[in-house]
Every structure is written in structure tokens, then in C-alpha cells.
Amino acid sequence: MQTTGCSHHIPSRNTSTDGSIGLVVTKTARELSYDWVDFERAAALVSEYRDTRHKPHNDYWFDDTAARIAVDFFPKYCRFTKGKWTGQPFVLAAWQALDIIIPAYGWKNPDGTRRYREVIIWVPRKNGKTELMSGVAHIHLSQDGEFVGEVYAIAKKGDQAKIVFDAAQRQVRFSPLLSAMVVNTAKSIYHASSMSRFMYLSGEPSGEHGKGPSCIIGDECHEWSSDRLYQFLAQGMGARAQPMTWLISTAGLPEGYGYELWESSKMIVDGVIDDPETLVVIYAADPKDDIYDIETWKKANPNFGISPTEKYALAEMRKAKRSVRMASDVKRYHLNIWAGEAERWLMISDWAENNTDPRIKNRWQNFEKDLLGQPCFGGLDLATTRDINALVWIFPPYGQRTKWAILPRFWMPRGSEKSLQDRVRLEKVRYDLWGASGAIALTDGNAADHDLIELAIHDDCEKFDVQALGFDAWEAHNISVRLSTAGVNMLKVIQGYITLSYPSKRFEAMVLERRFDHAGHPVLAWMAANTVIRTNPAGSIKPDKDKSRQKIDGIVASIMALALALNEQEEEETGTYVTSSNLVVL
């Protein structure tokens, strides 16, 4: 854990604070504490902070009472709202108190207002950040002494911004003291005594004029492509006596505003940037640390042992060992290590294991004979120029066959013999040998022969029980209309995260579980090795042709085919998992 340094102590002032954390009042702290045991613990934590973390600073002083009140607010007013501790008082963990809450609310300017105007916390998932931030929101809503206060939770998307807000509303429902002070409404939490509200916002700053936040809580900053909404709201804080912003996030992809914030956070910690009004707290492993060592997890996760548990960590390690993508997810979301924009997806050894009988050389050449007359779903990925065209049939388990069979077809324009050899030499791919073996059909001319492909589809419809054929409308609109007219069940598969993420994750899982049989087709194996996936901030994935080193059309077509097969299964069991806007029946 890394954090900014703290401050100089001016001799204690004989004052105490009530719920207004940061304003001088006359009530004693004990009068306001519902449980003296909890307040004694808060006092002990503040004393420990003084003994172990306090660093004198000439421009600031440390207010023990304000720090104690802030720590004690959580068990007094807040409740856990999920898991086995639901309904129990929210007693801060030592790291939450010592690293975050005590310095954030304890350090003061000479005039008694808070020193820190911005708190930036980088902490992996499963460490209770949502509950912590919802408690912080309640402090600023009802305890900050701001009249007509405006507290906002913000994120890239509304559903993310609403996570902290929803947790804060649940805390109201679970806490008698809190529910006596504030009221939940459909879109806000209202504190009548100060006429203050807590709301959530997302997206762009348009339509947000006139706001004067007293507190901003920004969630999952690694997802933010820009800081426009945040800066727009922050500009409205000028009229507040001691406004405060809280930014909390895991690591993510090294791009966008989130990564800029991470870089500047490290510079503040290292002293490169002098920003005494920003408190930075970082819990992270080093990029060189072994992600499969439990000590690395303990280093990055301050709540380790409670959440995440060691059992959970070991399970995630096992997944990471089986998948490049999952290893990157572990780095980003559980160890706070920023990992690459796009990742190579499937391990060659895993792909090779999805061949029922690898002892039979070139088994793929006669594979279709084993599948005649059986139900299948297809994926069609077409090109118009010199690129490879792919048609892949996926056959769910049938009869004695327990594996999902994958039967691919590939076409590529040959061009002249010289151009073919030039392509082999430049791309270092033996298209000529694949053509000779039948792994890929080399067609005449310099452009894709869609008529030939259409005839092959009709031929396959005679051989197999074709249930549906999915296509990407970018290049296949005309052929899809003709095939549909001829009676083929054509479904348009939009190439976006909504449509492709679920079948992509299922495809990956089925490869790892050895549930496929591709009979060792060499072109498909080459494409599996080439495939790179892109992950969006929500954790959705899809194959990325632009980032992949070489062609991946066969894998894309396979995922489209699997999407149709899974969609039919889901319809039979629970209803379709995609909407008609993503799979369109022609």
C-alpha cells in the first residue's frame, strides 16, 4: 500500500465536533456515540494513527476529534447491506480507518476546514469499496454542515454510478438512526434538516448546468475515456466551504483518462507532483510480482482473508493459468496491475486438446462423413477482396457423439501463381500447401467468389440438417437474401459486444473444458493462435480483427455459429439471451 504523506500537528484545541465533521461545535463525542465500545475503538485507531502515520506539516493540524467522529460514524449509522454481514454495523477495518478515513477527515487547514479536497483510492475488487463509498456519501449528505448540499455519485454509465447510490439506499433501510435522518426517494436520498440530496449521474456533462456539488464520488475511473463530467461538476464546487471529491477504482486497460489519473496518482505518491490537498491511497502488486503467489494477493488486497478469501484467490489463480484473458483480468481487477489493451486469447496447447483422436493424421479431411444428416448451426464471415472467406458449421452433441463438432470451410482468391507465392513469402503462411491439401479452397481471380461459396452452402444444406446460418451483414447482405429466398434460415449477427461477448466466453470455456472436436483442421488452428480479443470496461469481450496478428475469420465464424446454437438452447430453457435487434431473422 502506498499513500501520500500527512501533516504537522498544531497543539490540540479544546473543541469537539458533532455530526458536522469539520465544524467546531459544543457537544461531546461520547454524547453522539451509540456504542461506547465502538467509540473507544475509534479513539484507539486515531491514537495508532498518531503513533505510526502522523507526519508533522507546518501548514496543517490534525483534529483528533473529527477523525474519531468520522470513524465512529460508520458503525453508528451504517450497516453492511450484502453477504453474511447484512444488517450488521459497519465497523471499519483498520486499513479503511488508518489509511483513508482518519487522514481524510482528521487533517485541517489553519481555519479549521479540511485539508484534503480530493481523495483518490486504487483498490482491487472484493475489498468493500462500494460499502465504504456509500458511507462516505452519507457523511457528506447529513454530517457535513452544508446547507442545500449536493452529493453526486458519477461513473461512465448510469448502472455503474447507481451501484454506490443503491448501496447507500440499502443502508438507510437497514439503519434506524440513518432512516430517522434521511429519506429514500426514487432518484435521490434527501436530508430534510439541511435540504441536501444525494443523486447519481453518468455520461457527458450536457444538461448538468447549475449544479453546485458539495461532494463528488467517482466510481471505476479506469473506465472513463475522459474526465469531462467530473471536471464540469468540480467547477461548480467553488461556492462550498470545504468541498470534497472521492475517486475510487481498480486498474484497467492502459488508455483514456483512467490511466492518466493512475499515472498522476503515482507521481503524487512519489513526490514528483506536489499536491498537498490530494490524498492518494494505492493498494497494488508490482507488475513483476508472481500473480500465482498468494503473497502477491495479500500485498494488493488490504481486506484479504475476509474478502477476497484465500479460497477465492486460489480459484481465480487456477482460471488464470488456463487462459491468457483471465490472467489479464486477475492482474487488472484483483491485483491492480494495468494490463494490455488487447490480449492473445487461446493457448495452442488447449486448442490442440480439442481433437478427439489426434493420432489420425489429417483426420479433418474425412470429418464431415461422420456428421452427415446431423443438426448444425453455421457462421459465415465473408470478404470481397483477397482476404479469406470462412464458413463454419458447429454440431451440438448428437447420438453417441458427446463433443461439439466444428467443421470449417475456407476460400481465398488465388490470383496469379506469382502473386500467391509472393503472399506465401511475405506473410510466411503456406497457403499453397493448404490449398493442395484441401484445407482452403484457392479460387480463380483476385476477388472473393461469393457465387462459389453460395453453391457450397446449398450443397452443405443437402448434407446436413442446417438449423440456421448466421452472417455479418457488412459483406454478406446480397448472398444472405438469396439464401433466405431459397429457404435457408439466415440470421444476422451484429458484431458488437452485446451479441458476441456471451458466446465468446462460452467458446473459450468450452475450449478449456475440451468440449469441442475440430479434428485438427490446420487453418482453424492457425486462426485460433492468431486471435486477439478486446475487452471493454464492463468485462465484455469479442474477437478483434484489427489487433490480431493474422487472419481470424474462422474463429469469428465459429463464435457466430455457437451464438445461434446457444441462443436456441436458451430459448428452449429460459428465453433468448439476445434481442431481435442483434439476431435478425430475414
N, C-alpha and C positions, 0 to 999 in steps of 0.2 A: 504494500500500500504506500502511495506517495501522496503528500499533501503540501500545501503552501505553509510557510511559517506563520506564527502568530506573534503576540504583541506584548508591549510594555504594560506593567501594572501600575496604575495610579492608586495610592492608598484607598482602601475601601471606604465608600461613602455610606453613611448610616441611613440608607434608604432601602426599601424593599419594593417589589413590584407585584401588582395583581395580574389578572389575565392579560393586561396590556404589556406584552413583553418588550420592554424598551422604553417605557414611560415611567417616571417616578410617581409612586403612589404611597398610601399610608398603611394599607392592610398588610399583615404579616403573611409570609408564605404559608405557615402552618395552618392559618385560618382557611386557606383556599385548597388545601390538600385533602382529598377524600380518604387517603390511607397514609398514615404517618410512616409506615414501613417503606412505601414507595418513595416518599419524600426523603427519607433517610438515605435510601439507595441513590437518589438523585444527588443529594448533598455529597455522598461518598464519591460518586463519579466526578463531580466538579472538583473535589479535592484531589482526586487522582489526576485529573487533567492538569491542575496547577503543578502537581509534583512531577509529572512526566512530559507534558506537552507545552507548558507555558513558556513563551519566549518574549521577554520584555521588548517593547517598542515605544519609542518616545512619543509617538503621535496618538496612541490609543490606550485605553484602560480596560481592564477585564471586570465585568459585573457578575459576581458570583451568584447573586440572587436571580438575575434574569436568566442565567444559564440553568439554575436549578428549576425554576418555574417552567422553562421550555422542556426540560427532560421529563418533569413530573406531569406535564400536560397530557402526554401520550397515555399512560395507564389510567389517569384520572378521567379523561374524556373519550378516548378512542378504544375501539375493540378490533380484534382480528376478525376478518369477515370471510375467510376461506380456510378450508382444510381442517385439521383436527383441533386447532386452537380457536375455531369460530366462536365468537361471543366472549372470549377471554380478554382481560385487559391487555392493552398493547404496551408491554414493558419493553423498552428499548434494549436491544443488545448492546453490550459495552462498546463495540465498534461504531454503532449508529450514534451513540451518545458522545463518545470521546472524539471521534473523527469528524463528525458532521454537526449535530445539533448544538453541542456546547460551544464550539468556536463560532458557529454561525450566529447564535443569539447572545453569546456572552461578551464578545468584543464590541467596544463602544468608541465613538468619537468623543472628543472633549465635551461636546454639548449634550451628550447622553443618547444621541441617536446611534443606530447600529453602524458598525464599521463596514461590514460586508454588504454590498449591494447585489452581488452575483455569486451564486454557489453552483459549481459545475462538478457533477459526480459521474464517474465512469465505473460501473459495477456490472458484473455478468448477470445473466438471467438467474432466476430462482433464489435471489438474495433479498427478496421482500421490498423491492424499490417502490412498487405500487402502493402498498400499505403505508410506507414511510412518507411518500409524497402526498397521499390523501390526508395524513395527519398534519403535515406542513400546511396544506391548504386550509384546514380548519383553524390552525393558529392564526393565519393571516385574515381569515374571514371574521373570526369572533374575538380574537385576543390582541389585536394589533393596535387598537386605539384609533383606527382610521374611520372617519365618518364617511358614509357612502363609498365604502371600499369596493374595489373591483378586482376579484381574483379570477384568473383565467388559466385553464389547462389547454395547452396547444400541442399539436402534432401535425404531421404531414397529412394524415387522413382523420376524418371525424371519428371513426371507430376506435382509433388509437388514442385520440385525445379524450375520448369518453371513458377509457379504462380507469384513469385516476378519478374522474368525476363519479363514475359508478361506485367505485370503492368508497369514496367519501360519503355518498348517499347511503350505502350499506352501513357505514359506521354510525350514521345518525340513527338508523333503525335499531341498531344493536345497543346504543348507549343512552340510558335515561338522562344523564346530565347533558349530553350533546343535543338530544332531541328536545330538551327543555329550552335550549337557546336558539336553535336554528330549525328551519322548516324546509323539507324537500318539496320542490315543485318539478314539473316535467322537464324543464331545461335549466334549472338553477337550484342552488341551496341559498336560502335567504336568512340573514341575521337581522331581525327587526330592530334591535336596540341601536345598531349603528347604520341601519338601512344599507347593509353591504350584501353583495351577491358573489357566488362562485359559479362560473359557467365554463363551457368548453368551446374552443374554436379550432378550425383547421384550414389548411389550404392557403389561398392567396389573401392579401390584405384588402382587396376590394370589398367595399361595403362595411368596413370596420372603422370608419371615421368616427370621431367624437369619444372614443374610449380613453379613460384615464386610469390604467391599471395601478393597483397598489402592490400586486404580486402576480408574477407570471411563472407558471410551471411548464417547462418544455420537456416533452417525453420522447424517447427514442430519437435523439438528434442525429444518429447515424443515418436515418432515413431521409433527412432534409436535403433536398437538392440546393436550396438557398435559404437565407435567413430573413427573407422579405417580411413575412408575417411577424416574426419575433422582433425585428428592428422597428417595424411600424408601430407595434404595441409599446415597445420600450420608449419610443419617442414621446408617448403620451404620459409617461410617469413623472414628468418634471414638476408637477404641482404637489406631489406627495412628499411628506416629511422624511420617510425612510423606506422608499420602495425597495422591493427585493425580487430578484429573478432566480429561479432554480432550474437548472438544465441537467437532465439525468439520462443516461444512455448506456447501451453496450457498444462494443466495437461493431464494425460493419465492413462494407466494401470501401476501399481507399479512394473515394471520389466524393464530390459535392461538398456542401457546407459542413456536414458532419465531420468529415476528415480534416477540414480546415480548423474546426473547433478543437479536435483532438490534438493537432499539431500545436496550436496556440496554448492549449492547456498544459502540454508538456513543457513549453517554453516558460510558462508562469511558474511551474513547479521547479524547474531548473534555474530560475532566476534570470533567464535571458530577457523576459518581459517583466518589467516592474509594474505590478498591478495590485497594490495593497488592499483594494476594495473587492477583489475576487478571491474566493476560497475554492481551491481545486482539490478534489479528492479522487485518487485513481487506484483502483484495485485491478491488477492485470498481471499476467505472466509475461515473461520476456519472450520475444519471438524465437529465441534459441532454446527455450526450455522444452523438455520432452513432454508432449501432450498426453502421453500414456503413463506418466508418473503421477501417482496420487498426490505427491508433494506439490506438483505444479498446480493441481486443482486447489489445494489448501492455500497456496500462495495467492491465487487470483480470487478466491471466493471467501469473503470475510465471514459468511454465515455457514461455512462448510461444516457438515456433521448434523446440522439441523435442516437446512435447505440451502444448497443441494445436499443430499445424503451421499455417503460413500457408495452405497448400492447403486444409486442413480448414476454417479460418476463412472463407475465400472461398466455399467450398461452402455453409456454413451461412448466410452473408450472402445468397447467391442464393435459398436457400429462404425466408429471412425476407422478402425483397422480394415473394414470391409469396403469402404467407399471413400474415394477422394473428396467427393462433395460433402459427405458427412464429417470428414476430418476438418474441412474448412469451416463447417458450421460450428464444430466444437471450438475451434480457435476463436472465431468471432464472438459467439454468443455465450460461451461458458468460460473462456479464458481471457477475453478482452484483447485478443490479438487481431489486428486488422489483416484480413486475408484477401487474396487476389480478386480482381473484377470478374473473371470467369475461370472456371476450373475444368480440367480434363475430367471426364465423367467416369467411365467404366475401366476397370482393370482388366488387362488382357487375359490374365490367368482366370479370372471369374468368367469371362466370356467363353473361354475355351472349355470350361467345365460344363457348359450348356450344350454338349454334344453327346447324345445317348451312347453312341458307340464310336469313339474316335479311332479305334483300331482299323476300321474300314476306310481305306484311302478314297478320297473323292466321293464319299457317301452322298453328298449333296446332289450329285449328278442323277441319281435314281430316286431321290427322296420323294418326289411327287407321286410316284407309283403307290407309295404307302398311304397316300392321302386322298385318293380318288373317291369321289362321291361324298366326302365328308363336309360338314358345315364349316364355313370360314368367313372372315372379315378382312377387307382389303384396305390398303392405304396407297394412294397414288401421288407421287411427287414429280411433277413434270418440269422440264426446261425447254427453252426454244432454241438455244444456241448450241455450243459444243459441250455443254455440261451433261452429266449423267442423269438419265431418267430412271426413276425407281418405282416398281410396283411390288408390294409385299403383301402376302396373304398370311394371316395368323389363324391357326386352327385350334380352338379350345380342346381340352381333353375329350376323347371320344372312344367308346368301347374299351378295349384293353390298353389303349394309349393314355398314359397318365400325364404326359408333358404337353405344354402348349407348343405346337409345331410352328416354325417360321419358314416360309417358302418365298424367297425373293426372286424377282426378275429385274434385270438391268439392261439398259440400252445406252449407247453412246455413238455419236456420229464418227465414222472412221476418218473422213476426209481422204486426202491422198495418202499413199504409203509413206511418203516422206514426212508429211505433217503428223502422222501417227507416231513415227519413230522419233520425231522431234519432241513430241509431247511426252513420250516414254522417257526420253533422256532428260528433259527439263524438269518434269515432275517426279522423276525417279519412281514411277509406278508402272508395273508391267501389264498395261492394258492389252498389249499384243498377245501375251500368254493367256490372259484371262479370256480374250476373245477366242483363241484357239481351243480352249477347254470348254467353252460354253458358259462360263461364269458371267460373262457380259456379252450382249449381242452388239457387234460393231455394225452400224447401219451405214448405207451409202450416203454420200453427200456431206455437207458441212453443218447441217442443222438437224435438230431432232425430228425424227419421223413419227409424228403422232398417229398417222394412219396405221402404221405397222403395230404400234402399241395398242391401238383400239382393237385391231383384229386379234391380238394376243389376249386381250381381256375377254372378248367374246369366246375365244377358244377355252379359256380357263373357266368361264361360266358353264361351259358344257362338261368340263371335267369335275368341277367341284360344286358343292351346294353353297353358292355365294349368298350370304345374308345381306351384306351391304358393302359398298365401296366408298371410302372417304377420300376427299380430294381437297387440294388447296386451290381456291378459285383464281389465284394470281395467274396461272398459266393454263389451267385445265377447264375453263368455263365451256368452251365450244365442245370439247370431247365429252364433257360430263352431260351436256344437253342431249347429244346424240345417243350416248349410252343409256340415259334415262328414258329416252323415247323408245329405245329397244327393249326396255323392261328391266334394266339393272337398277337396283336400289341405290341411288347416288346421294351421298351426304356431304355437304360442305363442312370442312373442319377449319375453323378460323385459327390462325397460327399465333395465338396470344396466350398469356399466362393462364387466363381463366379456363381455357379449353385444354391446354396441353400439360399443365402442372400435375394434375392428378394422375393421368395415365403415364407421364414421365416418371413420377415417383414409384408408381406400381411397376413399370418396366424395370426400373433399377432394382427394386426389391425382388422381383421375380428372377432377375439375373443372379443376384446374390443367393437366392434360395434354390438355384439350379432347377427352376421350373420350366425352362424353355428347352427346345431341341431344334437347333438351327442346322444340324448335320454338317457343320464345319464349312459353310459356304465362305470362300476366301474373300470375296468383295465385301460381304456384310461384316466379316471380322475386321477388315481394314477400316471400314467406316466406323465400327464400334470403337476402335482405337483412336480414331480422329476426333470423336465427338467431344465437344466442349459445351457445357451448359452455362446459362446465365441465371443468376438468382436475383430476384427483386427484393426490396426491403422487407416484404411480408413473408419471405421464405418460399415463395412460389418459384418453380424452375421451368425451363424449357430449353431444348437444344438451340445452340447459337451458331448458325452457319457462318456468320461474319468472323467470329473468333476461332472457329475450328481450323485446325492446320490444313486439312484437306477435305474431300467430299464426305458428307454425312447423310446424303439423301435417303439411303436405305434405312437408317435408324429413324429418321423423321417419319418415313412412310410406315415403319413398324409401329411407332407410337400412335400414329393416326389410326392404324388398324386396331391396335389394342384399345384405343379410346372407344371405338364403336362396339367392340366385344364387351368391354366393361360397362358401357352405357346400357346395353341390352340386359346384362345381368342385374344392374342396379334398378332398371325399370321393372324387372320381374319381382325384385325383392322389396325395394323401398321407393321406387320412382326415380326418374332420370337425375343424374348428378350434374348435368349441364342443361342450359336453357336452349330453347329453339333458336335463339339468335346466334348460338355457337355451332350447333349441329342443325343444318337446314336440309329438309327433305325436298328434293326437286320434284 
